[in-house]
Amino acid sequence: MADSVVSRRQMLRATSLGAGALVLGLSLRGGSVVAAGASGGGAAGFAPDAFIRIARDGQVTLIMPQTEMGQGIYTALAMLIAEELDVALGAVKLEEAPADDALYGNPIFKVQSTGGSTSVRGYWPVMRKAGASARAMLVAAAARQWRVPPASCRTEAGEVIHDQTGRRATYGALAAQAAHEPVPAEPVLKTPDQFRLIGRSQHRLDTAGKVDGSLRYGIDAMPEGVRFASLACAPVVGGKVAKVDDRAAKALAGVKQVIVLDDMVAVVAESSWAAMRALAAMEITWDDGPNAKVGSADLWADLAKAAQGAGHVAVDTGAAAKLTDKGVIEAHYTLPLLAHAPMEPMNCTVHLAPGKCEIWVGTQVMTMAQRAAAEEAGLKPGQVTVHNHLIGGGFGRRLEVDGVRKAVRIAKHVDGPVKVVWSREEDIGRAPYRSVYGGWMKAKVANGKVEAWSHRVVGPSVVARWLPPAFDGKIDSDAVDGAAETPYDMPAVLVDWVRHEPRGVYTAFWRGVGPNMNVFATESFVDRVAREAGQDPLNFRRAMIGKHTRARAVLDLAAQKAGWGSPLPAGAGRGISLQYAFGTYACTVAEVVVADDGAVSVKRLTTAVDCGMPVNPDGITAQIQGGLVFGLTAALYGQITIANGRAQESNFHDYRVVRIDETPRIEVHIIPSSEAPGGIGEPGTVTVQGALNNAIYAATGVQFTRMPVDPALLAQGARR
């Protein structure tokens, strides 16, 4: 193939599959598809740089460029390929992709990353084109062999069929010949009416392996000769190790060594239990450094002070001049620090040897993990092999590579592989957190409608650190996501952002990212403004919707299914939250009952969602359900508090999650659509917080301006 069509850098770096196999890979940069055939011996069944692999026996193997962490992306991406390739979903095998930005970089981020509800959005055209191209090449091979026009052939269940002559051939039998067929420049994709998989609920491909235990997570990695390490990091950001008394630890059975570094201490032992016991037996004195006196009150005061400074303007359609006279409604809303607390403890297994490094880990950022390990080991990235695994919960925590760095630093002192596992207390108490955020709001109403609207966002730029090329030094698009574009048409809007990096904490993405703060502030304030205007919150929102007709559809459906306007008992209330974020429209109606002592019981959550073409409806429902519970946990209980530089929460006894008996009735209604897919992993987490706050507001007249919910303040009847 000529370089003018596909560059050499884009060409698939394929490994031979043995005799007569077809390997199909694709470049994500331009969406072009490149084929490479294997006609000799070699590493049969192994082609790490390909997305589609078809062996002579007909086995189809798909290489997954995104990490599975419970969101069902292995199934969704496999559906996209299998739909266009015309193979049975249950007949494919899946493999994790290796670390390679050039081949597997997320089409949206341009690096190999799973997050931001971008997987289906980014890979929707790419994977479908890969499947369609492979199918076209297989049909061309069969047509050439049978000497019939390709258009007279059809495909079904891994076979090419020629109905006029009754001939059929399996993909495996055609693989060798298909590899020599020209790659279609623009493969013909199926139309929605031809879909057999997309749009229909499919069983998760990873369910069986989870049930029988055959699937492996990062924490399951057990390379031969592995030892186990527990670690304690400085409890205050910027702190150092001052003194260590390890005599009691070294006296315990199974302990192999104690490693003392400048900011952490680790124990290496024959088992995880031995390492944990030894670490607990140690007496560590810390020098807490410059953040020793930082507390939560300081973080809130700093945030409020930052809000008075100058911001970078994201949207300006003339609101400022209209918000200086009388009749302006004002409020500000804040969100606290939050930990991620994934169920699978943070872990990383490392084996360092001269000139090379292997790591076994579950990560959302393969190449970032590879580069981090290389930097710590003093190697080149190509000398580091990353064995990625399924993830037992990410929520943004495994977008960070601090764990990889620490594990490699420990491994430099260990002869052989070492598995480093964080305790729950270690991760909650010393992790990067979702930052404190603030939204300073103003609005003016004229003739029952918003005439002018202002939203000042105050918070850090995680993007500036995590993906510097995506930050222009002025506006962090994630920081204003959900504020710069809302579902509403308002004549005059001002949205600006004040960058504020909180002291004494590391900040990171958290499930829902920027829209978490901004939708909560926007939707809480919409209810506040509606009440001030003496209007029903549903009708007030409907009147503000113009061009976003899909927003009106989810709003009306959620309200209708929730029984908006029907009578409720004393102490009960319903609240709405409407959003456009991650390319998806969503609306949630929460129904709550507030007791005399301020206890909040969430009885029902009704969500309507328009995420474009629903690839796997059952998976969408599951993601919305899980996101709602995750967001409800944050709204009811979630906060990390800081005293003397240290996090005060340490485990699920004081960092609560919603329990089974607290989980409300949840209904999810998906609006059919032929639009390109939007994201679905995070909208549920975002949409619930404002709905809950507004339901409490409706029930009590008390609106919280800072999460989480405080029952004591509800009992007092005072606005927070």
MIMARDREN-508546 format. One record per residue (C-alpha): residue in one letter; x, y, z. Coordinates in steps of 0.5 Angstrom, whole numbers, plus 500, padded with zeros to 3 digits. Example, Ala and Ser with C-alpha at 12.3 -4.5 7.8 and 13.67 -1.06 7.14 Angstrom:
a525491516 s527498514 
//
This chain:
m500500500 a503507498 d505512503 s501517501 v495513503 v497510510 s504513513 r509508515 r508510522 q501508521 m502501519 l500495523 r506492526 a504485526 t506479529 s506472525 l500468527 g502462523 a500459517 g494463513 a491468518 l489475517 v491480522 l487487521 g489493525 l488500525 s491507526 l487511531 r489518528 g486518522 g481512522 s484508517 v485501517 v491497515 a492489514 a497485515 g497478513 a502472516 s503466511 g509463515 g510460522 g512465528 a508466534 a502463532 g496466536 f499472538 a499479535 p499484540 d499490535 a492488532 f485489533 i482483529 r485477529 i482471525 a486464525 r485459520 d480455525 g476461525 q477463532 v476471532 t480474537 l479482539 i484486542 m481491547 p484498547 q480500553 t481497560 e475494563 m473496570 g466494571 q463499566 g462493560 i467496555 y470490553 t462488551 a461494548 l467495544 a467487542 m459489539 l462494535 i467490531 a462484531 e456487528 e460490522 l464483522 d458479522 v461474527 a457472533 l459476540 g459469544 a464466539 v470472540 k476472545 l478478548 e485480549 e488486553 a492491549 p499492550 a502499552 d502503545 d500510544 a501510536 l496504536 y491504542 g491511544 n484514545 p481517539 i479523544 f485524549 k490521543 v494517549 q492510551 s487512557 t480509559 g476515562 g472521561 s466517559 t470517552 s470509550 v464508546 r464516544 g471515541 y471508538 w464508535 p467510528 v474506529 m472499531 r466499526 k470501520 a475495522 g470490522 a467493516 s473493512 a475486515 r468483512 a469487506 m476483505 l473476507 v468477502 a473480496 a477473497 a471469497 a468472491 r475472487 q475464489 w468463487 r469468481 v463471482 p461479484 p462481491 a456484491 s452477490 c455475497 r453476504 t456474511 e453471517 a456468523 g463468521 e461465514 v461468507 i455465503 h453466496 d446464495 q445463488 t450457488 g449455495 r457456496 r459458503 a466459506 t468460514 y472466515 g478462517 a478458511 l479465507 a483469512 a490467508 q487470502 a483476505 a490478507 h492480500 e486483498 p486491498 v483495504 p477499502 a478506503 e471507506 p468501508 v461501507 l458501514 k451498516 t445502517 p441502524 d436497521 q441492519 f444492526 r443485529 l447486536 i448494537 g441497540 r440490543 s441488550 q447483550 h450479556 r457481558 l463477556 d466478562 t461475567 a462468566 g470469568 k468473574 v463468576 d468462576 g474466578 s478465572 l479472570 r485476573 y485483576 g492486578 i492484585 d491477582 a498477579 m503472582 p510471578 e514466580 g518468586 v514474588 r514477595 f509481598 a510489600 s506493605 l507500605 a506507609 c507513606 a508520609 p501522612 v502529610 v503532603 g511534603 g512530609 k518525610 v521520614 a524522621 k526516624 v524508624 d524503629 d524496626 r526492631 a519489632 a518488625 k524484623 a523479629 l516477626 a516470622 g516471614 v519478614 k525479609 q527486609 v525493611 i526499606 v526506608 l526511603 d525519604 d518519604 m515512605 v517505609 a516498606 v516491609 v517486604 a515479606 e513472604 s506473605 s501479605 w499478612 a506478614 a508484611 m502488614 r503485621 a510487620 l508494618 a503495624 a509493629 m514498626 e514505630 i515511624 t516518626 w514523621 d517530619 d510533617 g514539613 p510545611 n503542611 a503540618 k498545620 v493545614 g486543616 s479543612 a477550615 d484553611 l481549604 w475553605 a477559606 d482559601 l477557596 a473563598 k479568597 a480565590 a473566588 q474574589 g480574584 a480575577 g478569572 h479567565 v472567561 a469561558 v463564555 d461571555 t454574552 g453580556 a451578562 a455582567 a452589565 k445586567 l447583574 t449589577 d443592579 k437590584 g433584583 v440579582 i439573586 e446570588 a448563592 h455559592 y455552592 t461548594 l463540594 p468537599 l475533598 l473526596 a477519596 h476514590 a476508595 p475502589 m474496592 e480492589 p486495593 m491499590 n497494588 c502494583 t507488582 v514489579 h520485577 l526489575 a532486572 p538489568 g536493563 k528491563 c522492568 e516488568 i510491571 w503487573 v497492574 g490494573 t491501570 q487506566 v493509563 m497504560 t503508557 m503513562 a504507567 q510505562 r513511562 a513512570 a516506571 a521507566 e523514569 e523511576 a527505574 g532509569 l530505563 k527507556 p519506556 g521500551 q524497556 v518496560 t513491559 v506493562 h501487563 n495490564 h489487568 l482488569 i480493574 g476492580 g474499580 g477505578 f473512578 g479516576 r484513582 r487509577 l488514572 e494516576 v501513576 d503514583 g502507585 v506505580 r512510581 k512507589 a512500587 v518501582 r522505588 i521499592 a522494587 k529497586 h531494593 v528487592 d531482588 g526479584 p519480583 v515484589 k507485589 v506492593 v499492596 w496498599 s491498605 r485501605 e487506610 e493507606 d489509600 i484513603 g488517608 r494518603 a491518596 p490524591 y483526592 r477530588 s479537590 v474542593 y470546588 g466552588 g461555584 w459562585 m452564582 k448570580 a442570576 k436576574 v429574572 a425578568 n418576566 g418569569 k425567565 v432568566 e434574563 a442574565 w446568568 s453568571 h457562574 r464563576 v467556577 v473556582 g478550583 p484546580 s486544573 v487537573 v488537566 a494541566 r498536570 w495530567 l495532560 p499538559 p497539551 a490539553 f491545557 d492552553 g494556560 k487560560 i481555560 d481548563 s475545559 d474540564 a474545569 v468549566 d464542563 g457543565 a457550566 a460553559 e454549556 t448547559 p441545557 y438552557 d438558552 m439564556 p440571553 a446573557 v451568560 l458569563 v462563565 d469564568 w474560571 v479561577 r484556577 h485555585 e490549587 p489547594 r494547599 g496540602 v493535598 y494532591 t488533587 a485528581 f480526577 w474523580 r468520577 g464525574 v470530573 g468537572 p460536571 n460534578 m461540581 n458545575 v451541574 f450540582 a451548582 t447549576 e441545578 s441547585 f441554583 v436553578 d431551583 r433557588 v431561582 a425558580 r423558587 e424566588 a420567581 g415563584 q415558579 d414550579 p422547578 l419543572 n416548568 f421553569 r426549566 r422547560 a421555559 m428555558 i430550553 g430552546 k435548541 h436543546 t430539544 r433532547 a434535553 r426537553 a425530552 v429527558 l426532562 d419530560 l420523560 a423523567 a418527570 q412523567 k415517570 a416520577 g409522577 w411529578 g406533581 s402528584 p401528592 l406527597 p406526604 a408531609 g416531610 a417528602 g419532596 r421531589 g427534586 i430535579 s436535575 l437536568 q444536564 y448535558 a455533559 f459527556 g455528550 t449525553 y442528556 a440526562 c435528567 t434525574 v428526579 a429524586 e424523591 v426523599 v422523606 v426527611 a424525618 d424530624 d431529626 g433531619 a435524617 v434523609 s431517606 v431517599 k425513596 r426513589 l430515583 t428516576 t432517570 a431518563 v437518559 d439520551 c446517550 g445517542 m445510539 p444505545 v450500544 n448495549 p442498553 d442493559 g449496560 i447503559 t442501565 a447498569 q452504568 i446509570 q444505576 g451504579 g453511577 l446514581 v448510587 f456512587 g453519586 l448518592 t454516596 a458522595 a451527596 l449523603 y456522606 g462523602 q467528605 i475527606 t476532612 i483534614 a486536620 n494538622 g495536614 r492529615 a486526612 q481524618 e477518614 s481512613 n476506612 f469505610 h467505617 d468513617 y468514609 r461511608 v458508602 v450507601 r448500604 i443495601 d438497605 e439505604 t438504596 p432507593 r428504588 i431506581 e428506574 v432508568 h429510562 i433510555 i430514549 p431511543 s436515538 s440514532 e445520534 a452518535 p453515542 g455519548 g458517554 i455513560 g460511565 e459518569 p452521567 g449518573 t454520578 v453527576 t445527575 v443525582 q447530587 g442536584 a436532584 l437530591 n439537594 n432539590 a428534593 i430536600 y429543598 a422541596 a421537602 t424542608 g425549604 v432548606 q437548600 f444545602 t450549598 r455544601 m455537600 p454532604 v447532607 d448534614 p441532618 a443536624 l442542620 l436540617 a433538624 q435545625 g431548619 a437553618 r439554610 r447551610 
//
